[in-house]
Amino acid sequence: MSTTRPYSPGDRGPEPGGASGASASAPVPSSGGPGASAVPSAPAVPGAPGAASAPGGGGRQARRLSFEDASGVVPLARDFTREALYAWGWLPSATADQRAAAEDVLLVVSELVTNACLHAEGPDELRITCEKKVIRLEVSDRGTGQPAPRTPHRAGRPGGHGMFIVQRLCLDWGVVRTPGVAGKRVWAELGAPA
């Protein structure tokens, strides 16, 4: 697990359009509420508007949620993520392993957004991408701190478990900072069950 590498192995780095993560595709409104957008970058599965391939499929899909002036950001982020998981075929789950993978994604979103609330003046944006069998979550904020699992980890102690949970559940995670821009993006990647 990495907290120093800005991108995971095999990642192509920043998307075209600069540090803001703006996609070359025009945003498509989503039913995720104010500030939500779905940015399809691959053809959708027939019969499922805005849906991407199932977890084992290929095309890349992306969604963004702005938290500007939002309250209740953790449940908002979870609902937005759940909607994406349904659209991309991760939900409803046919097996216990698939259900566990989807629940892991929702838990990691909760932890990343909660950390931004507790340690970084709140989150600015949530970005979710799905490509092949990997979900990538990115939460941007204006904080200067460096997230890290609390060491030593003490399971019976209240608080301080967020980044430990992220580290344990994810394929990889890290922090991206853009020179000259306040804040950071904390990213995490989770895989679909085999």
Phi, psi and omega in degrees: 000142187236140171240000182252331182281124184289340180222148181284162180304135179083352179288144183273007180085198184299148178285157175302144180111359173096189187293338182288347180080014180297133182272156177291338178279149176285139179299143177250124181304143179241161177277014182284005176099187182299138177083359182267142174212148174249131181241089180290135177237012175210157180300144180279158176291133180304137177087356180229093183304128177075002183274149176256189178296158175296170185310328180271358185282190189253298194309154181266133177234150180217146175221149179230144176228120176272136179262010182304124179059021180268148172243163182061048189292329180292308176297325177299315179296318179296316179297318179298317180293318178301318178300318178296318180298322175294315182296328184263006174086007176281335177230149355291154184270136179273334183230166178296323179294319178294320178296318179296320179297317179295318178296325176298318178300314180296322179293317180295319176302314179302316182293317181294317180291319177299317178299320178296323178292317185281327190238000187214031177064019178095158180280152174264316188206148171245128175242134178233129174233148178231122177220123184056245184249025183232133172256129176248126178250136176224127176242120179261149178208177180258011183286155180259347184292166179247109180295142178200148175298139178291130178235140352287148179284129178241104187301326183277356183269137180289143177075165176079017183259349188306302183286336173295316177298314179301313181299319183287325186271337190264154172295319180194163177203164180186187182230134177244128174242139177257122180304134178083358180242131180291144175096195186200171170237123176262124184242154177210144180237135179234146180257154175283154176294154182295000000 
